[in-house]
Amino acid sequence: MQPSSVPVDRRMRRAKSDRIDADMLLRTLLAWLRGEPRVCSMVPVPDEAVEDARRPIREREELIRARVALVNRIEAVLTVLGAGDYNPLRRDCRERLGQLRTALDQPLPPHARAQIERLLDRLDLIRQQVADLEAQRDQAVEGEAAGRTEQMIQRLARLRGIGVQTATVLVHEAFVRRFRNARALGSYAGLTGTPYSSGGTQREQGISKDGNRRLRATLVELAWMWLRYQPGCALSRWFHDRLGGSRGRLRKVMIVALARKLLIALWRYIQDGAVPQGMELKPA
């Protein structure tokens, strides 16, 4: 049972104890078993193998954040010394480290250089781990004995504008699960609207953002790429027709709407083979 979906008393000061909570959960469960609508939401427990298959892509995300943090730390040390024009991700970064000069045209201090070298050691380890995860990802997709999950990734990766990493995230974070309908899928991604209507007050509060944040971020990024690589698709034409010549905040709002439509279209493409109108494949 999803805890946030259980209705509770909203008075400022109310009694709360384990006995009251257990009684409330029991009454809510009985109402759900009787078939009453909108009593609570039940969370589908994923399969252990499906949950374990998502670990590599999430670990890669953590490693990417750690890599960015190390690069920023190295740049911060060099900025204090007045030494710039240094990229820690280059292959010759260690050779160029000895050529750096401070703002006073002096070599790097010994302790600062030793710190940067230790940071480079950690950076090399993270880069190697990222490369291993990406090789494992590509091998699973390009292998001959591909399962149902790998086949879905291969189908998505054949579309223009979708790479292997994006396809892997979409499949493992969303398409391996079963959804009742498109509305349930949009709710899982946190892309459903939250209208507010009370008396004469009516306004839209934006998307709920209650779902999978990794999936939502990937979809918004994919929506921008879709406009670039799939300009003839019906979804791209819908975006430009609704947007017109507007700019600024409206463009950001419409890109989120396009992300939701794109999620539903790709889900139907994977499940039923329904190809969106005007969608193009990558050249062989």
Stockholm file with secondary structure:
# STOCKHOLM 1.0

chainA/1-284         MQPSSVPVDRRMRRAKSDRIDADMLLRTLLAWLRGEPRVCSMVPVPDEAVEDARRPIREREELIRARVALVNRIEAVLTVLGAGDYNPLRRDCRERLGQLRTALDQPLPPHARAQIERLLDRLDLIRQQVADLEAQRDQAVEGEAAGRTEQMIQRLARLRGIGVQTATVLVHEAFVRRFRNARALGSYAGLTGTPYSSGGTQREQGISKDGNRRLRATLVELAWMWLRYQPGCALSRWFHDRLGGSRGRLRKVMIVALARKLLIALWRYIQDGAVPQGMELKPA
#=GR chainA/1-284 SS CCGGGSCCCCCSSCCCCHHHHHHHHHHHHHHHHTTCTTSCCCCCCCCHHHHHHTHHHHHHHHHHHHHHHHHHHHHHHHHHHTCCCCCTTSTTHHHHHTTCBCTTSCBCCHHHHHHHHHHHHHHHHHHHHHHHHHHHHHHHHHCSSCCHHHHHHHHHHTBTTCCHHHHHHHIIIIITSCCSSHHHHHHHTTCCEEEEEETTEEEEEEECCCSCHHHHHHHHHHHHHHHHHCTTSHHHHHHHHHHTTCCTHHHHHHHHHHHHHHHHHHHHHHHTCCCCTTCCBCCC
#=GC SS_cons         CCGGGSCCCCCSSCCCCHHHHHHHHHHHHHHHHTTCTTSCCCCCCCCHHHHHHTHHHHHHHHHHHHHHHHHHHHHHHHHHHTCCCCCTTSTTHHHHHTTCBCTTSCBCCHHHHHHHHHHHHHHHHHHHHHHHHHHHHHHHHHCSSCCHHHHHHHHHHTBTTCCHHHHHHHIIIIITSCCSSHHHHHHHTTCCEEEEEETTEEEEEEECCCSCHHHHHHHHHHHHHHHHHCTTSHHHHHHHHHHTTCCTHHHHHHHHHHHHHHHHHHHHHHHTCCCCTTCCBCCC
//
